[in-house]
Amino acid sequence: MSTATQQRNGDAVHQLHPQTAEQQFHQDAAENTANLGLRGILRKNIDTYEIAYEKGKLRFADWEAARQRCHEIKWEGVNHLDRYLEQFEANVKRRGGHVYWAANSEEAHNYVVELAMARGVKTVVKSKSMVTEEIHLNAALEKLGIQVWESDLGEYIVQLRNEPPYHIVTPAMHLNREQIAQLFREKIPHDVTGETHTDLVAAARRALRRAFFSAEMGISGANFLVADAGMVAISTNEGNGRLTTTVPKIHVVFAGIEKVIPRMQDLATLWPVLATSGTGQHITTYSTLIGGPRTAKETDGPEEFHVVLLDNGRSELLANGELRDVLYCIRCGACLNACPIFRNIGGHTYGTTYQGPIGSILTPQLRGMAEFHHLSYASSLCGNCTTVCPVKIDLAHHLLHNRRNAVNEGDRPRRERVAMRLWRWAMLSGTRFRLAGSFGRWVLLGLYGAGAERTTLDPLKPWTEKRAAPPLAPVSFHDLWRKKYGDR
């Protein structure tokens, strides 16, 4: 596998550096928070989104009622997942489509690779799909010499940069027009005629048109799987989704098993809520329903239609009654935009397919708490992510669940566990708490008075290394209270 492919994989940073995921996270977070140019780009893009999002909510007679309805739809789909998935499968097969159940990334890879080899596929064009990012499908196809083209503009840009998506919805959020123009001049110079936004979009369109009409296979994700109709619902803003799913002879859909919804009429609520939460739009520009291969009466569409239903740890999450509602997520990206941590450290810092609050909850569950427990601490617990979630997942509470589980599984450093036991011991007694506070205050006053701030002797060095030490009061609040009011 090439270095470029490794970087495209989201885990490349761990392959290229002999560090743990947690060490890499802290290193990248420190670098990115100091990058004022990057933070300016993120702030501008997220501020623009927030204005559109607030306007978008005003189009609803009752936004909170719409959120509640979406929550109920996803509750029904997830809590009756077996029944609705089987109904979806039966309806797809009835129209001549194929459905494959993949337990993990390897099984998903094998299915599409065998299909591509059997049909002599040399070129694949892809519409946006976070599930294929999750299983690193591009690398599996490229390993066979199959050329893969990302057709979503943001995905195409980061593919040219050999990077994973920066954000669930806006993959190139971290780049400005000048950076993209320079990239296009380097990678597709013959298609570039200027550097305005219109010129750059036209350059990408020219390059991608050649891919659309040479590809033997189109691969897409799915926003929803409609059980009673046996149809895949796809939302895009660029039209690339429809070209991907209609021009190539073979169309393969990759979807997590949690994407199923019970009824076609549920889209009447889910589609506009997804559009508003994702981009601030009333409805996405292209809302497409696909139920199978082209029939004899149809003039376009694929000759073969395949749906790969991916588990990849979702069944274990389904069995967890406490965290099951994480599967309600519709990948709108609203929690990323609302998160103050994401605003400062950016998407690539997380080192995972899914960033922000939802990624910090989901990744430890799907890929192991031992390696990714640190993500649950990448939060201020302000609760803004919970407030904006269109399906009402209690994200802030689940971050606390993950922290608790990490401690219970013994994945925290020994010194931290000892410190917390001492803290608990002190907190269980008013006398011990007062004595510990008084002792700590006088120790810090003595150390700082001797000039030991930010040295190895400073017990608050993790804080004071980057910030000024807070002023220490010579008398505690408890002592002041007692002096004024006594022991009442």
Order of alpha helices (4+ residues) and beta strands (2+ residues): alpha-alpha-alpha-alpha-alpha-alpha-beta-alpha-beta-alpha-alpha-beta-alpha-alpha-alpha-beta-beta-beta-alpha-beta-beta-alpha-beta-beta-alpha-alpha-alpha-alpha-alpha-alpha-alpha-alpha-alpha-alpha-alpha
